[in-house]
Every structure is written in C-alpha cells, then in structure tokens.
Amino acid sequence: MQYDYIIVGAGFFGAVFAQQAKEAGKSVLVVDRRKHIGGNCYSENFEDTNIVVHLYGTHIFHTNNEEIWKYINRFTEFNRYQHRVLTTHKDRVYAMPINLGTINQFYNLNLKPNEVEAFLEAKREKIAQPQNFEERALSVVGRDLYEAFFKGYTMKQWARDPRDLPASVFARLPFRTTFHDSYFDDKYQGIPLGGYTPIFDRMLEGIPVELGVDYFAHREDLHKRGRTVVYTGAIDQYFNYELGRLNWRSVRFETERRAQEDFQGTSVMNYADTEIPFTRIHEPKHLHLEKTHTPNTTIIVREYSLMDNDRPYYPVNAEEDRATLARYQAMATKERNVLFGGRLAEYKYYDMHQVIGSALQKARRELA
Ligand SMILES: Cc1cc2nc3c(=O)[nH]c(=O)nc-3n(C[C@H](O)[C@H](O)[C@H](O)COP(=O)(O)OP(=O)(O)OC[C@H]3O[C@@H](n4cnc5c(N)ncnc54)[C@H](O)[C@@H]3O)c2cc1C
C-alpha cells in the first residue's frame, strides 16, 4: 500500500502531524530510529519506583496559547506543578533566575525593590556596547554576580569562554529585581499526570509506527511507500552534510537510584561552579507531588553538557551556522513531496508548545 504520509520521527512534530493527518482521513505511517516514541520528551516509569523519569532531561510544559493548551489537553491531564530552579554556588543554595531574594542572600542584605536598582548600578561595569556574553553580563549584573552564577555555569554549558559567546545568549536569561522566583510566567503550566509517553500513545492511536528504522537506511523504500515524506530529522544530514555540518550542543545523563526519601528537595538543582563537572541534577519525583512513590527511594539524574554534532540537543546557532542553515533551507524548498519540520529539521530551539503550534500550523496548511 502507498501511504499519503510517511512521517520520519515520532517526537512532538511528527506525532502531532500524524494525528492531524489521520483525523483528516489520510493514511499515515510513522518511523523512528529510536526504540521508542516521544522523541526527546520520552518518559518512563523507572523500575518498580513509580517515579516517572524524563529520559532526555526534565520537561516542563508551559504555554500562553489557549489553542495549544486545549489541543494538548485532548491527550492528557496535567498536575499543578510550577517550575522553580535553584542553583548551588560554593555549597549554598540560591534561587534562579537571579531575583531580589538571590541578590539579598548573596550580599547578605535586605534591599527593598526600590533600592535594588541603585545598588546594582553601582556594581555594573560601564560598557557602552557589550560585544559578548561576558560584557553584557558585567553591564547588567556586575562582576560579583556574573562570576558566581554565570561564568562557570556558562563555561560548562557551552564548553566556551563566555567572551566567545554572543551577547544575545545572556539577553535570553531572565533577571528580576522583585522576589518573583517562578521560572516561567505562562498562563498554563504543569506536568502530564502519567508523564509524556502516554500523550504520544494517544496521539498515535490507530497509526502504524515502525521503531528502530533509520530513514537513511531505508530512504528509497520509504519514499516509494508514501506520497509525501514529513521529515523531522537533522536538515544537514538529510542533504548528506553537502554544505558542512551545523553545530549542536549536546547533553549526557547519568541516572542513579538511591535508597533515600529525598536527595535535594527540588526537581532541578543547577551547579554554578566549574569544580563540579555536571551542570544540573534532576530529581524527577518532585515533578509529581500528586503521586505516591516507593518509600525510601529516589532517582537522581546528573546532566553533563558537551559539544557533539552527532547527538543534537541545542542548536548553537553561531553566525556560521546561520549562513549554512540558510543554504540548506534553500535546498529544502526545492525538494519535491518532502515537508521539513521540528527542532532538528528547522535547526531551531523550540519548546514543546512551540513545536506543537508549528506542527498544527503546517498540518493545517498541508491538509486544507
Ligand atoms: C534537555 C532538554 C530539556 C528540555 N526541556 C523542555 C522544557 O522544560 N519545556 C519545553 O517546552 N521544552 C523543553 N525542551 C524542548 C523539547 O524537547 C522539544 O521542543 C521537542 O522535543 C521537539 O520535538 P521534535 O519533534 O521537533 O524533535 P524530537 O523530540 O527530537 O523528535 C525527533 C525524532 O526524530 C527521530 N529521527 C531523527 N532522525 C531520524 C532518522 N534519520 N530516521 C528516523 N528517525 C529519526 C528522532 O529519533 C526523534 O525521535 C527540552 C529539550 C531538551 C534537549
């Protein structure tokens, strides 16, 4: 049989597109080279613990978009989790993003909101046009806070000196002069009650899925089996790296089961200092306060950052990457019967709600 759509990738882009196409009466086959559906949002119950672990890092769902919230709620209910991040610096724990509480604790002060601006102004280095991450940070928070919370963490995360990163990377980080310490401000936020994988099970209900199938090993055959291919893999790989490789930051996870009730008292703890090799520790049981877990047991996941273009997680998006991407995108527009979408194919840092929105939009346009 020839399918209307062959979808390469069972992450959010592929699953949403597949679900929409099936709902519109089209025949669909989904393939993924991994042994599971869900892409980087895949979660599973860890052994007998009843603790849901996000295998590719803690995922918090958040959106302001009513339509996307309604759509995702067709496939799951959410708990009321609100994300807060803490960071450890020299054995003390501070709230992130930097806010009035962090500043007061760090300097051992009791500044009021109307005093903090003048205090920081005295700390800031006067750099008229910051040219890189470090200069931007020094001109916004001053040297003490920069060195404590940004310098080491950024070096670990990007494996580069912050002076070699664009100022725009710092501009993306939230920074507050109130006590507001919630990480996201979106109207809707939470964790799916059963984790993320059941969402994909429901989206892909009635759709054939072939796992452990790499597009590149079956390319010709897959194009014969479908009228249109929806490709959600890496765009440079699709074109056999003809114009060179796009750069990706990668992460590596180390999971440990521990015989204790609570390891760190929160879901995500950052580690700011370079002497500690990992960037964060995740403790997933804290994402599900509504659940009962096996007593005296917890799971922790240490996250290490590394540069590895073969295991793409975060687009580096340096100037040379943007130039290469534009050329690949021009090639993509000439491909017949292939649609490109999602984080890897668009080389874009999408959050989940954004990739869902993008898939809904592209599916609507295609299926109209
Ligand atoms: C560590 C981390 C934490 C994150 N935290 C959050 C968060 O808290 N909140 C949030 O909203 N977002 C978060 N995100 C972003 C979220 O993971 C993405 O928005 C989402 O996974 C993108 O979906 P996708 O379908 O585009 O890509 P993916 O999930 O990567 O899916 C692509 C799929 O394509 C498959 N594939 C690739 N190449 C081939 C091939 N050649 N053949 C067959 N199959 C192939 C892959 O195996 C994969 O399953 C986080 C991301 C990371 C890396």
Ligand as a Chemical Component Dictionary entry (heavy atoms), coordinates in Angstrom:
data_LIG
# 
_chem_comp.id                   LIG 
_chem_comp.type                 NON-POLYMER 
_chem_comp.pdbx_formal_charge   0 
_chem_comp.three_letter_code    LIG 
# 
loop_
_chem_comp_atom.comp_id 
_chem_comp_atom.atom_id 
_chem_comp_atom.alt_atom_id 
_chem_comp_atom.type_symbol 
_chem_comp_atom.charge 
_chem_comp_atom.model_Cartn_x 
_chem_comp_atom.model_Cartn_y 
_chem_comp_atom.model_Cartn_z 
_chem_comp_atom.pdbx_ordinal 
LIG C1  C1  C 0 17.414 18.725 27.870 1  
LIG C2  C2  C 0 16.176 19.334 27.278 2  
LIG C3  C3  C 0 15.212 19.870 28.110 3  
LIG C4  C4  C 0 14.067 20.434 27.570 4  
LIG N1  N1  N 0 13.137 20.951 28.427 5  
LIG C5  C5  C 0 11.993 21.484 27.929 6  
LIG C6  C6  C 0 11.016 22.024 28.823 7  
LIG O1  O1  O 0 11.168 22.015 30.050 8  
LIG N2  N2  N 0 9.892  22.560 28.275 9  
LIG C7  C7  C 0 9.668  22.590 26.902 10 
LIG O2  O2  O 0 8.611  23.071 26.476 11 
LIG N3  N3  N 0 10.595 22.080 26.046 12 
LIG C8  C8  C 0 11.742 21.529 26.513 13 
LIG N4  N4  N 0 12.675 21.005 25.652 14 
LIG C9  C9  C 0 12.409 21.038 24.186 15 
LIG C10 C10 C 0 11.634 19.805 23.644 16 
LIG O3  O3  O 0 12.392 18.646 23.911 17 
LIG C11 C11 C 0 11.394 19.981 22.133 18 
LIG O4  O4  O 0 10.578 21.098 21.915 19 
LIG C12 C12 C 0 10.717 18.785 21.433 20 
LIG O5  O5  O 0 11.283 17.566 21.811 21 
LIG C13 C13 C 0 10.863 18.950 19.921 22 
LIG O6  O6  O 0 10.161 17.926 19.231 23 
LIG P1  P1  P 0 10.623 17.482 17.773 24 
LIG O7  O7  O 0 9.603  16.523 17.274 25 
LIG O8  O8  O 0 10.922 18.655 16.953 26 
LIG O9  O9  O 0 12.041 16.773 17.991 27 
LIG P2  P2  P 0 12.493 15.444 18.745 28 
LIG O10 O10 O 0 11.774 15.291 20.030 29 
LIG O11 O11 O 0 13.977 15.468 18.776 30 
LIG O12 O12 O 0 11.991 14.271 17.774 31 
LIG C14 C14 C 0 12.635 13.980 16.542 32 
LIG C15 C15 C 0 12.550 12.482 16.318 33 
LIG O13 O13 O 0 13.070 12.178 15.010 34 
LIG C16 C16 C 0 13.802 10.983 15.084 35 
LIG N5  N5  N 0 14.765 10.937 13.976 36 
LIG C17 C17 C 0 15.775 11.802 13.737 37 
LIG N6  N6  N 0 16.476 11.414 12.653 38 
LIG C18 C18 C 0 15.909 10.281 12.213 39 
LIG C19 C19 C 0 16.195 9.380  11.135 40 
LIG N7  N7  N 0 17.246 9.578  10.322 41 
LIG N8  N8  N 0 15.415 8.300  10.961 42 
LIG C20 C20 C 0 14.361 8.067  11.796 43 
LIG N9  N9  N 0 14.044 8.876  12.838 44 
LIG C21 C21 C 0 14.809 9.967  13.034 45 
LIG C22 C22 C 0 14.490 11.054 16.433 46 
LIG O14 O14 O 0 14.864 9.768  16.879 47 
LIG C23 C23 C 0 13.409 11.691 17.312 48 
LIG O15 O15 O 0 12.621 10.720 17.958 49 
LIG C24 C24 C 0 13.856 20.468 26.162 50 
LIG C25 C25 C 0 14.829 19.935 25.324 51 
LIG C26 C26 C 0 15.984 19.385 25.864 52 
LIG C27 C27 C 0 17.034 18.856 24.939 53 
# 
loop_
_chem_comp_bond.comp_id 
_chem_comp_bond.atom_id_1 
_chem_comp_bond.atom_id_2 
_chem_comp_bond.value_order 
_chem_comp_bond.pdbx_ordinal 
LIG C1  C2  SING 1  
LIG C2  C3  SING 2  
LIG C2  C26 DOUB 3  
LIG C3  C4  DOUB 4  
LIG C4  N1  SING 5  
LIG C4  C24 SING 6  
LIG N1  C5  DOUB 7  
LIG C5  C6  SING 8  
LIG C5  C8  SING 9  
LIG C6  O1  DOUB 10 
LIG C6  N2  SING 11 
LIG N2  C7  SING 12 
LIG C7  O2  DOUB 13 
LIG C7  N3  SING 14 
LIG N3  C8  DOUB 15 
LIG C8  N4  SING 16 
LIG N4  C9  SING 17 
LIG N4  C24 SING 18 
LIG C9  C10 SING 19 
LIG C10 O3  SING 20 
LIG C10 C11 SING 21 
LIG C11 O4  SING 22 
LIG C11 C12 SING 23 
LIG C12 O5  SING 24 
LIG C12 C13 SING 25 
LIG C13 O6  SING 26 
LIG O6  P1  SING 27 
LIG P1  O7  DOUB 28 
LIG P1  O8  SING 29 
LIG P1  O9  SING 30 
LIG O9  P2  SING 31 
LIG P2  O10 DOUB 32 
LIG P2  O11 SING 33 
LIG P2  O12 SING 34 
LIG O12 C14 SING 35 
LIG C14 C15 SING 36 
LIG C15 O13 SING 37 
LIG C15 C23 SING 38 
LIG O13 C16 SING 39 
LIG C16 N5  SING 40 
LIG C16 C22 SING 41 
LIG N5  C17 SING 42 
LIG N5  C21 SING 43 
LIG C17 N6  DOUB 44 
LIG N6  C18 SING 45 
LIG C18 C19 SING 46 
LIG C18 C21 DOUB 47 
LIG C19 N7  SING 48 
LIG C19 N8  DOUB 49 
LIG N8  C20 SING 50 
LIG C20 N9  DOUB 51 
LIG N9  C21 SING 52 
LIG C22 O14 SING 53 
LIG C22 C23 SING 54 
LIG C23 O15 SING 55 
LIG C24 C25 DOUB 56 
LIG C25 C26 SING 57 
LIG C26 C27 SING 58 
# 
